Structure formats: structure tokens, C-alpha cells
Amino acid sequence: MKNLIFVYTDFLKINLIEELFVNFRILNLDLKSSNINKFTYENLLIITKKKPPNFVFESENNTNHIMYVCLDKQFNKPNNISQNENVKFVPIPIKINRLKNLAEGFFNKKTINFNDFQLVEEKIINKKNNKYCNLTHIENKIILELINNKKIDRDYFLETILNLNKETETKTIESHLTRIRKKLYQIESNVRISSKENIFFLEFPF
């Protein structure tokens, strides 16, 4: 499954972005009608001619991966922004291929932070106590899908994650989730995997 990038630009056509980033799913983001606060743990690419939106500067506790490109040199290298490895300001001028390579490296980061744990390649680590467990490839994929999609139904689980027919009668979903639950327990994470009427989702304290 391709990683998703939400893109906001005030002068480029979205189809040009899609042609440039063919290895990603691209969704157009309209900041005027969207509440940016609803985005968590998402990839955001912002390409503008003017000052960046305020939420870019309020980055200290930002959980999104934000790449910002501004053609106005006045805001090209802002110095009033908190240090946050999730926010990358791209200096101009820059060649298209260079921008593409930077974005692919930035948005395909191998470390994913979520609540009290992080995924580092195929290892899950409690950020508070450093306890960890190794994950299988499919377990890592399942957790990433739950983080990215918030909720997953049984059919999607079977067809997209496990590559099985949705009509298949199998306990393989439960088997995978049971093993992941045990690993979350072993690292003493507060995150839990729950299910209701064939819908699977993550639960965690706010």
C-alpha cells in the first residue's frame, strides 16, 4: 500500500504533484475548509508562494510529518520555529528531482511514533521504558494500517493486508491480533487493539 500525502499548494495543479510523486497516494488539502487540527500522524506537503500557515510554526507538539517549500525567500528559512524532526523546511532554489528525493526519504521514514510506542523498522518500542519486541512483517503491516486508517473492517483486513478472499472462513485475523496484543502487553504499552462487529481499531488513553 502506498503511503498517503496530503498536499496543499496555492499555485501548482494537483495533477502535477501526482505525476511527480507516483509512489504515493496524493490527496488535495484545502486549508480554508479543513480543520488542520484533525490531522495526526499524517504526511503533509505544503508548497506556497507566501508565508506558511500558522500550524507549521506551532510545531513543537506536532505529530504530523510536514514538508514545507516556500518560494518567498522572506519565509524560506524561518528562525522562529521550534525544533521538531517532523517538520522539514526545503531551501530554494531546488531542482525537481532533488525535491522528489527529499520528499521520498522524509515521508518514508522508518520510525513511526504513535501514542506511547514507536515502530522502528520491524520492532515496537515503548518510548517511556524502552522495552521492545520484534515484529513479523505482517504484524508490523497490521499496526501501520491501524495507525493510518484508524479503523479496519474484516474484508479490508483479509483482502488488502492478508491477500485473502473476503469470503474465506479463517481465524488468521484473530491469531495475528492475539500475538500483537501480547507484544503490546509485554512492552507495557497503554495501546490496545479492540474490535466491534468486524471492525478493528486501536484504543488508547488521551
Secondary structure as the mmCIF struct_conf table of DSSP 4:
data_model
#
loop_
_struct_conf.conf_type_id
_struct_conf.id
_struct_conf.beg_label_comp_id
_struct_conf.beg_label_asym_id
_struct_conf.beg_label_seq_id
_struct_conf.end_label_comp_id
_struct_conf.end_label_asym_id
_struct_conf.end_label_seq_id
HELX_LH_PP_P HELX_LH_PP_P1 LYS A 2 LYS A 2
STRN STRN1 ASN A 3 THR A 9
BEND BEND1 ASP A 10 LEU A 12
HELX_RH_AL_P HELX_RH_AL_P1 ILE A 14 LEU A 20
TURN_TY1_P TURN_TY1_P1 VAL A 22 ASN A 23
STRN STRN2 PHE A 24 ASN A 28
TURN_TY1_P TURN_TY1_P2 LEU A 31 SER A 33
BEND BEND2 SER A 34 SER A 34
HELX_RH_3T_P HELX_RH_3T_P1 ILE A 36 LYS A 38
BEND BEND3 TYR A 41 TYR A 41
STRN STRN3 ASN A 43 THR A 48
BEND BEND4 LYS A 49 LYS A 50
HELX_LH_PP_P HELX_LH_PP_P2 LYS A 51 PRO A 53
HELX_RH_AL_P HELX_RH_AL_P2 ASN A 54 PHE A 57
TURN_TY1_P TURN_TY1_P3 GLU A 60 ASN A 61
BEND BEND5 ASN A 64 ASN A 64
STRN STRN4 HIS A 65 CYS A 70
BEND BEND6 LEU A 71 LEU A 71
HELX_RH_3T_P HELX_RH_3T_P2 LYS A 73 PHE A 75
TURN_TY1_P TURN_TY1_P4 ASN A 76 ASN A 76
BEND BEND7 LYS A 77 LYS A 77
BEND BEND8 ASN A 79 ILE A 81
TURN_TY1_P TURN_TY1_P5 GLU A 85 ASN A 86
STRN STRN5 VAL A 87 VAL A 90
HELX_LH_PP_P HELX_LH_PP_P3 PRO A 91 PRO A 91
BEND BEND9 ILE A 92 PRO A 93
HELX_RH_AL_P HELX_RH_AL_P3 ILE A 96 PHE A 107
TURN_TY1_P TURN_TY1_P6 ASN A 108 ASN A 108
BEND BEND10 LYS A 110 LYS A 110
STRN STRN6 THR A 111 PHE A 114
TURN_TY1_P TURN_TY1_P7 ASN A 115 ASP A 116
STRN STRN7 PHE A 117 VAL A 120
TURN_TY1_P TURN_TY1_P8 GLU A 121 GLU A 122
STRN STRN8 LYS A 123 ASN A 126
TURN_TY1_P TURN_TY1_P9 LYS A 127 ASN A 129
STRN STRN9 TYR A 132 ASN A 134
HELX_RH_AL_P HELX_RH_AL_P4 HIS A 137 ASN A 149
BEND BEND11 LYS A 150 LYS A 150
STRN STRN10 LYS A 151 ASP A 153
HELX_RH_AL_P HELX_RH_AL_P5 ARG A 154 TYR A 156
HELX_RH_PI_P HELX_RH_PI_P1 PHE A 157 ILE A 161
BEND BEND12 LEU A 162 LEU A 162
TURN_TY1_P TURN_TY1_P10 LYS A 166 GLU A 167
BEND BEND13 LYS A 171 LYS A 171
HELX_RH_AL_P HELX_RH_AL_P6 THR A 172 GLN A 186
TURN_TY1_P TURN_TY1_P11 ILE A 187 GLU A 188
BEND BEND14 ASN A 190 ASN A 190
STRN STRN11 ARG A 192 LYS A 196
TURN_TY1_P TURN_TY1_P12 GLU A 197 ASN A 198
STRN STRN12 ILE A 199 GLU A 203
#
